[in-house]
Amino acid sequence: MLRVIDQDGNQLGVISRQEALQAARDAELDLIEISPEADPPVAKIVDWGKYNYQRTKQLQKNKRNAKTSELKQMRFGLKISDHDIAVKLKKISSFLADGNKVRMSIIYRGRELAHKELGYKLMDKLIAMLGEGIVTEQPPQFAGRQLSVVVRSNNAKVKNS
């Protein structure tokens, strides 16, 4: 038994599968199961080519309007001043407000590699200054000459553009 909807959107009621197929043949259209989980399942009599074309167009439109989250990057030196930190954190906050993820990297130069703990302290300070509105995706990782961490906003506000 199927709940059948005709090409004009009118309900034909709950009828057997054979009756629904016959109604589709009489209209020279196709019978498509729209909602198989419903009780009884819902089927619609439509032109399959036109239906498939419209569905494809709608998926393309949805894909075009979807906001993709970008990964922005902000680099810090180990000897950065407090004012420069404030300027960069303000920019990071705007990236996070736009729904982007941000990779914060601390770059070590020359003999600074002998004091890796200073970079971890600076990274903890940066994360604390960003506040409770962020989530670190994983703990800071040291690779090569840089210490990096990826942060994202935990409330994921995405602007519609």
C-alpha positions in Angstrom: 0.0 0.0 0.0 1.3 3.5 -1.0 0.1 7.0 -0.4 0.1 8.4 -3.9 0.3 12.0 -5.0 -0.5 12.9 -8.7 1.5 15.3 -10.9 -0.6 18.3 -9.8 0.1 17.7 -6.1 -3.3 16.2 -5.3 -3.5 13.1 -3.1 -5.0 10.1 -4.7 -5.1 8.4 -1.3 -3.7 5.1 0.0 -3.8 2.6 -2.9 -2.0 -0.6 -3.9 1.2 -0.6 -5.8 -0.4 -2.0 -8.9 -3.1 0.7 -8.9 -0.4 3.4 -8.5 1.6 2.0 -11.4 -1.5 1.8 -13.5 -2.4 5.5 -12.7 1.2 6.5 -13.7 0.9 4.5 -17.0 -2.5 6.2 -17.7 -0.9 9.6 -17.2 2.2 8.5 -19.3 4.5 9.4 -16.4 6.7 7.7 -13.8 5.9 6.5 -10.3 8.7 7.6 -7.8 8.9 6.7 -4.2 9.5 10.0 -2.3 9.4 8.9 1.3 10.0 5.2 1.9 10.2 5.6 5.8 6.7 7.0 6.1 3.8 4.8 7.1 2.5 4.1 4.5 5.3 5.0 2.1 4.7 8.1 -0.1 5.0 7.9 -3.9 4.5 10.6 -6.5 3.5 10.4 -10.2 6.0 12.7 -12.1 8.0 13.0 -15.3 11.3 11.4 -14.2 13.5 13.4 -16.5 12.1 16.8 -15.4 12.1 15.7 -11.7 15.7 14.6 -11.9 16.8 17.8 -13.7 15.1 20.0 -11.0 16.6 17.9 -8.2 20.1 18.3 -9.8 19.7 22.0 -10.2 18.6 22.3 -6.5 21.6 20.4 -5.3 23.9 22.6 -7.4 22.3 25.7 -5.9 22.6 24.4 -2.3 26.3 23.5 -3.0 26.9 27.0 -4.3 25.3 28.7 -1.3 27.1 26.5 1.2 29.9 28.2 3.2 33.1 26.4 3.1 35.2 26.8 6.2 38.7 28.0 5.3 41.9 27.4 7.3 43.5 30.8 8.0 47.0 31.1 9.4 48.6 33.6 11.8 52.3 33.5 12.5 53.9 34.7 15.7 57.6 35.2 16.5 58.9 34.2 19.9 59.9 37.8 20.8 56.5 39.4 19.9 55.4 42.5 21.8 52.1 42.7 23.7 50.6 45.3 21.3 51.5 43.1 18.3 49.8 40.1 20.0 46.6 42.2 20.6 46.5 43.3 16.9 46.9 39.7 15.7 44.4 38.3 18.2 41.9 40.9 17.0 42.3 39.6 13.4 42.1 36.0 14.6 38.8 36.8 16.4 37.4 38.2 13.2 38.4 35.0 11.3 36.7 32.9 14.0 33.6 35.1 13.8 33.4 34.4 10.1 33.3 30.7 10.8 36.9 29.9 9.7 39.5 27.8 11.5 42.8 29.4 12.3 46.2 27.8 12.6 48.4 29.8 15.0 52.1 29.1 14.5 55.0 30.3 16.6 58.2 30.4 14.5 61.5 29.7 16.1 64.6 31.5 14.7 68.2 30.6 15.4 69.1 29.8 19.0 65.4 30.2 20.1 65.1 26.4 19.5 67.1 25.9 22.7 64.1 27.3 24.6 61.1 25.5 23.2 59.2 25.9 26.6 59.0 29.7 25.9 56.9 28.9 22.8 54.6 26.6 24.7 54.1 29.4 27.3 53.3 31.9 24.6 50.9 29.5 22.9 49.1 29.0 26.3 48.9 32.7 26.7 47.5 33.2 23.2 44.8 30.6 23.8 43.9 32.1 27.2 43.7 35.5 25.6 41.2 34.3 23.0 38.9 33.2 25.8 36.2 30.6 26.2 34.7 31.1 22.8 37.3 28.8 21.1 38.1 25.1 20.9 41.6 23.8 20.1 41.3 20.9 17.7 44.4 19.2 19.2 47.2 20.1 21.6 50.0 22.3 20.3 52.4 20.3 18.0 56.0 21.0 17.4 57.2 20.3 13.8 60.5 21.6 12.3 61.0 25.1 13.5 57.4 25.9 14.4 54.9 25.2 17.1 51.3 25.2 15.8 47.8 24.7 16.9 44.4 24.9 15.1 41.6 26.7 16.8 37.9 27.1 15.9 34.9 28.9 17.3 32.8 26.6 19.5 29.6 28.3 18.7 30.3 28.2 14.9 28.4 31.4 13.9 28.5 31.5 10.1 27.7 34.7 8.2 25.4 34.4 5.2 27.2 36.0 2.3 
